[in-house]
Amino acid sequence: MSQDNLIKFECVECHRINYHSNKNKKKIKDRLELKKYCKWCKKHTIHKETK
């Protein structure tokens, strides 16, 4: 993955960074929110994109 397109996803409940992904920042300006599994909370929670 390219470092300039790399984004991190943080759990809303425990605030841990669990996932990494990439996106086209020219096309998608707003931050992403995905419902993913958090292994520390042991349930599906919303993960928001961080800087």
N, CA and C atoms as a LAMMPS dump frame, in Angstrom:
ITEM: TIMESTEP
0
ITEM: NUMBER OF ATOMS
153
ITEM: BOX BOUNDS ff ff ff
-5.0000000000000000e+02 5.0000000000000000e+02
-5.0000000000000000e+02 5.0000000000000000e+02
-5.0000000000000000e+02 5.0000000000000000e+02
ITEM: ATOMS id mol type element x y z
1 1 1 N 0.832 -1.179 0
2 1 2 C 0 0 0
3 1 3 C 0.88 1.247 0
4 2 1 N 0.421 2.221 -0.701
5 2 2 C 1.132 3.484 -0.758
6 2 3 C 0.884 4.283 0.519
7 3 1 N 1.917 4.915 1.037
8 3 2 C 1.785 5.636 2.301
9 3 3 C 0.895 6.866 2.197
10 4 1 N 0.843 7.512 1.052
11 4 2 C 0.037 8.721 0.933
12 4 3 C -1.453 8.406 0.866
13 5 1 N -1.84 7.197 0.492
14 5 2 C -3.246 6.819 0.436
15 5 3 C -3.679 5.979 1.64
16 6 1 N -2.778 5.743 2.56
17 6 2 C -3.064 4.881 3.695
18 6 3 C -3.925 5.612 4.729
19 7 1 N -4.972 4.942 5.198
20 7 2 C -5.829 5.49 6.244
21 7 3 C -5.956 4.469 7.369
22 8 1 N -6.261 4.969 8.572
23 8 2 C -6.413 4.105 9.741
24 8 3 C -7.845 4.202 10.243
25 9 1 N -8.344 3.091 10.757
26 9 2 C -9.685 3.054 11.327
27 9 3 C -9.582 2.824 12.825
28 10 1 N -10.296 3.653 13.583
29 10 2 C -10.27 3.601 15.031
30 10 3 C -11.647 3.237 15.56
31 11 1 N -11.686 2.355 16.536
32 11 2 C -12.944 1.957 17.164
33 11 3 C -13.515 3.132 17.945
34 12 1 N -14.825 3.323 17.838
35 12 2 C -15.486 4.434 18.521
36 12 3 C -15.557 4.183 20.03
37 13 1 N -15.687 2.947 20.441
38 13 2 C -15.875 2.64 21.863
39 13 3 C -14.564 2.56 22.639
40 14 1 N -13.595 1.814 22.147
41 14 2 C -12.344 1.641 22.896
42 14 3 C -11.198 2.514 22.371
43 15 1 N -11.378 3.168 21.223
44 15 2 C -10.414 4.101 20.624
45 15 3 C -9.077 3.447 20.285
46 16 1 N -9.139 2.219 19.839
47 16 2 C -7.927 1.533 19.372
48 16 3 C -7.943 1.465 17.858
49 17 1 N -6.766 1.549 17.266
50 17 2 C -6.65 1.464 15.806
51 17 3 C -6.543 -0.008 15.44
52 18 1 N -7.567 -0.505 14.735
53 18 2 C -7.661 -1.929 14.443
54 18 3 C -7.435 -2.255 12.976
55 19 1 N -7.752 -1.351 12.083
56 19 2 C -7.712 -1.655 10.661
57 19 3 C -6.997 -0.555 9.892
58 20 1 N -6.373 -0.973 8.778
59 20 2 C -5.742 -0.056 7.839
60 20 3 C -6.323 -0.327 6.46
61 21 1 N -6.43 0.721 5.675
62 21 2 C -6.94 0.58 4.322
63 21 3 C -6.395 1.734 3.49
64 22 1 N -6.816 1.802 2.245
65 22 2 C -6.424 2.923 1.404
66 22 3 C -7.642 3.448 0.664
67 23 1 N -7.538 4.706 0.239
68 23 2 C -8.638 5.307 -0.502
69 23 3 C -8.077 6.368 -1.437
70 24 1 N -8.868 6.706 -2.439
71 24 2 C -8.513 7.775 -3.358
72 24 3 C -8.973 9.085 -2.732
73 25 1 N -8.032 9.879 -2.249
74 25 2 C -8.375 11.1 -1.521
75 25 3 C -8.85 12.223 -2.431
76 26 1 N -8.604 12.088 -3.728
77 26 2 C -9.1 13.099 -4.663
78 26 3 C -10.595 12.939 -4.918
79 27 1 N -11.077 11.705 -4.895
80 27 2 C -12.49 11.453 -5.164
81 27 3 C -13.344 11.486 -3.901
82 28 1 N -12.822 10.944 -2.815
83 28 2 C -13.584 10.866 -1.564
84 28 3 C -12.981 11.872 -0.586
85 29 1 N -13.683 12.958 -0.328
86 29 2 C -13.161 14.017 0.538
87 29 3 C -13.503 13.798 2.008
88 30 1 N -14.681 13.252 2.294
89 30 2 C -15.097 13.097 3.682
90 30 3 C -14.508 11.825 4.292
91 31 1 N -14.598 11.728 5.61
92 31 2 C -14.038 10.58 6.313
93 31 3 C -14.994 9.392 6.263
94 32 1 N -14.408 8.211 6.218
95 32 2 C -15.198 6.991 6.122
96 32 3 C -15.59 6.49 7.509
97 33 1 N -16.742 5.822 7.55
98 33 2 C -17.197 5.118 8.75
99 33 3 C -17.651 3.735 8.328
100 34 1 N -17.08 2.72 8.961
101 34 2 C -17.423 1.347 8.639
102 34 3 C -17.763 0.595 9.917
103 35 1 N -18.647 -0.358 9.787
104 35 2 C -18.968 -1.222 10.916
105 35 3 C -18.096 -2.47 10.797
106 36 1 N -17.134 -2.592 11.723
107 36 2 C -16.16 -3.674 11.688
108 36 3 C -16.111 -4.347 13.059
109 37 1 N -15.475 -5.515 13.092
110 37 2 C -15.335 -6.256 14.347
111 37 3 C -14.119 -5.747 15.12
112 38 1 N -14.326 -5.453 16.379
113 38 2 C -13.23 -5.041 17.259
114 38 3 C -12.904 -6.21 18.183
115 39 1 N -11.657 -6.651 18.17
116 39 2 C -11.3 -7.813 18.981
117 39 3 C -11.126 -7.48 20.46
118 40 1 N -10.974 -6.206 20.817
119 40 2 C -10.893 -5.831 22.222
120 40 3 C -12.286 -5.66 22.829
121 41 1 N -13.227 -5.115 22.046
122 41 2 C -14.611 -4.987 22.523
123 41 3 C -15.376 -6.3 22.368
124 42 1 N -14.891 -7.151 21.476
125 42 2 C -15.498 -8.447 21.162
126 42 3 C -16.905 -8.307 20.584
127 43 1 N -17.089 -7.292 19.729
128 43 2 C -18.364 -7.1 19.043
129 43 3 C -18.15 -6.179 17.843
130 44 1 N -19.158 -6.08 17.01
131 44 2 C -19.11 -5.198 15.856
132 44 3 C -19.419 -3.772 16.299
133 45 1 N -18.509 -2.867 15.987
134 45 2 C -18.678 -1.46 16.35
135 45 3 C -18.37 -0.607 15.121
136 46 1 N -18.691 0.657 15.228
137 46 2 C -18.369 1.591 14.15
138 46 3 C -16.915 1.999 14.286
139 47 1 N -16.217 1.969 13.169
140 47 2 C -14.827 2.397 13.095
141 47 3 C -14.761 3.629 12.201
142 48 1 N -14.161 4.692 12.721
143 48 2 C -14.036 5.931 11.981
144 48 3 C -12.615 6.107 11.5
145 49 1 N -12.507 6.793 10.38
146 49 2 C -11.187 7.091 9.827
147 49 3 C -10.48 8.14 10.665
148 50 1 N -9.201 7.91 10.944
149 50 2 C -8.396 8.873 11.694
150 50 3 C -7.303 9.424 10.807
151 51 1 N -6.577 10.384 11.304
152 51 2 C -5.484 10.969 10.524
153 51 3 C -4.252 10.092 10.584
